[in-house]
């Protein structure tokens, strides 16, 4: 078991909340003016504080359970916090695994707040005790987002721990009782899609302020359970259900916050994203968000991993160099519609949507740029008498954020129609060998920090 070096006590750190400094000037001469503006620095950092976890979720991307080898020490975490502030980050979201399984997580919350950034946490809530809740709120946690997937039987099945649903609600109440704010997130998949409305009633009664909805994507553990992944043709039924959810959430004064992988551009788009006051405008991985793994790997998206997405090691390069110069952090800032393929390349919304969420498309087909998890696309197929479904052709190897490969089968809704079946085959992950300032960082060439 990893031991974290704690050199500060709760009494040592006082809640001083300076204003976050202005964003630094970008060091990105290889980008256009618009891209430089977008690359100035991350607004959000999503930080996997530890990979240790107390649940066994069937849809866990990183396959959490055990700590990563050589996770960052307390002092190293404090330095990461200082560097996030220097980059102009406004909010740090602590995730895991389970962040509260680190013995120093309260000190880290307090240090983030002292640096002038807000701090929130996403948790399964299995072991949010009264004592932990009180310490989190006292340290300055802004909001705690509980992962609750469907009604009790479905949630417990997906989370792999009997009683986890009731304990999540108990943890939610513990945070509220301590004076904290609570929110929830729910994964939409083949098991949960019919339970959204009754779950909303329970969440509203628990006085959550926001509800994030996102689809389960086929990576990590979910790649081993393709039966729970939504079929693209199910989006017609799903968005009919979401129409009622939007109306009921407004009546209950629960703010809906659709995840980046839920959409896009169907008739519900503007209402679904009303709280965000915008329609979908493309993936923000490496644009306004940065992901940090518990051993210091820095990546473009918290829901992606592996060498094609991790831009470098914080211990070697520090955050700024990786953010400014690594290909993995920067490629989404500079991509164009010519990087799209398949149906998405020819879509009316291609230039705005850019094929939706990278963390949904890449694990499915091996590379971003073509995404069948789309309401608009399902509607267009339906108008032509077609539907799309996915079929796994290769399983995952068993590592964190790994994926199998799927193919997209476009077929007639009516098998007797005579319309031919079309298959979009997966493509392997990016094999680009970029050069110049945007290329992957070579430690020997850059000499560390």
Secondary structure, DSSP 8 states (H G I E B T S, - for coil): ---------TTT----------------TTS-HHHHHHTS--SEEEEE--SB-S---TT-SS--BS--TT---HHHHHHHHHHHHHHT--EEEEESS-GGGSTTHHHHHHHHHHTT-EEEEEE--TT--HHHHHHHHHHT--EEEEE--SSHHHHHHHHTSTTHHHHHHHHHHHHHHTT--EEEEEEESTTTTTSHHHHHHHHHHTT-SEEEEEE--SSGGGGG-GGGS--GGGHHHHHHHHHHHHHHHHHHT-EEEE-TTS--SSTTHHHHTGGGTS------BTTTEEEE-TTSEEES-TT--STTTEEEEHHHH-HHHHHHH-HHHHHHHH--GGG--THHHH-TTHHHHTTS-HHHHHHHHSSSS-----HHHHHHHHHTTEEEEEEEEE---SSTT---EEEEEEEESSGGG----EEE----S------GGGS---HHHHT--
